[in-house]
Every structure is written in structure tokens, then in C-alpha cells.
């Protein structure tokens, strides 16, 4: 196999591998705008769930407080009825004093619960208002998100078809180059991807931009052997010698 043929194969392989990587990214990663719209949508849904859980907890606390307050109020009314039923004047002072003491204890438990219930109801109103705000996705936002999803789906479908073509061409090139040349390319690609084989840029390396020895430039152009940049160790070629690269 000639050096020219090998170089052409290496450059074609590099281009195909670069294209394959781009197609895989296109398939696996949504475009930036779609990612932004998804993140906005997910953020809104996350906030909805968070506020929804907070609302449920507040509702449960409200029900519990209302039940406790009703029970305490009933207990207080019970003692008040007892006090109203006292008719024995000799026991009136003692009984009334004891009932007032019990009622006072009930009232001391009742007051903070009423205060907390007021606070819970205020927080519930805030949570309901926030949820109503978060639940609104404008028609423009929804249309933009759905259009971006559809566009990505179309691009992915086309990319999958092209990816199949790229994979087939890669296999063809690998067979054509043979195992020794492929082994050499794999070593280069592993250490220097995505630019393992680079063109001359006049008398410089187009990758690291180092000035090349005139003798090295002549060797590259002669294509008798593969030549590498003294600085970055990438394989060099003269693009004018390979005009029909894919």
C-alpha cells in the first residue's frame, strides 16, 4: 500500500470518526435551546411538586388543628356548663374556683392552637397562589418547547440514517486499509484525536502552528514515508497532494 493511499485512508477515517462522534452527540444530547426549554419546564414541575407537598402538609395540619380546637372548645364549654349548674351556695366558691382554673388551663392550650391555625391558613393561601402561578405555561412556551422537541426528533431520525452510512463506510475503509495500517491509525487516534492526521499550513503544522523544518516539509510532500510534526507528533500531509479526499 502506498503512503499516499494510506494517508488518504487515515484522513478519511478521521473525518468519518469525527462525523460519527457529532452524530452520536446529536442523537444523545438535545440542542441547547431545547435543553433550556426542558430545564425551564422541569424546574416549574419540580417547584409545583415542592409547593404541592407543602400544601398537603399544611392542609393536614389545618385539619388536625381544627379538630384539636373543636375538642378544646367543647371541653371548655363542658366546664362552663358545670359552673352554671352549681346551686349549692356553700360549695359555690370552691367549685367555681376549681372550674375557672380548669377552664384557664384549657384556654392556655387553645390560644396558641388558634394562632397557629391562623398562620397555617395564611401559608395555605400563599401556597395556593404560588401553585396557580407555577401551573401556567403560556401557549408560546408550550409551542416553542413542542416545536423544539419535534425538530430534534426529525434531526435525530436523519442523523440515525446518516450514522448507519458512516458506520458502513468505516467498515469498508477498515477492510481496504488492512490490519497493519489500522493498527497504526488506532495508535495515532488514541493519542491525538480528534486531529491525528493534519495538513500542512504552508511551512507550519496546522494543528499546533509550529514552524516546520524545510527538510521536513519536503519529506511530507514527497510522501515516501509518514512524517510527524516535531512539536505535536501528529502525522502531516500536503493537502495539495490529496485533492480528492472525501
C-alpha angles and dihedrals in degrees: 000000000000122000089240090055092046093049092049089051093048092050091047091049091050092050092048093048091049090049091047091053090050092050092049090051090049090051097045104033123056118229116270095255093049090047089053093049091047091049090051091049093046091047090053092048091047090051090048091054092047094049090042091056090047090050092050091050091049092048091051091049091048092053091048093048093048090052092048092047091049090051093049092047090051090049090051092049089050092058091044090054090049091052091050090053095057109114103156104101093199091057097034097093096047095042095046091048091051093046091048089052092051092046090050091054090050090049092051089057093043099053099061090045091054090048091049091048090054090051092047092051090050091051090047091055089051092048092049091050092049092048091050089052094047094047092063113097107175118233088244092055093047093047092049092049094047092046091051091049091050093047091050090049091054092046091049092050091051090044092053090055092048091045089058090053091049092050091051092049090049091054091048092051092047091054092046095050095045132216100292093053092042091051089053092048093048091056090051093045094048093054102033110026137173088028109032096139115041135177126242116260098208102292095342138078109260091213105049095014092227116155110250129221111259089235090054091051090053091049091051091051093047091058093206092130137003110273128200133205111261089223109041099016094229120146112258131212137175109244090207089062092054103043097155101056114146 
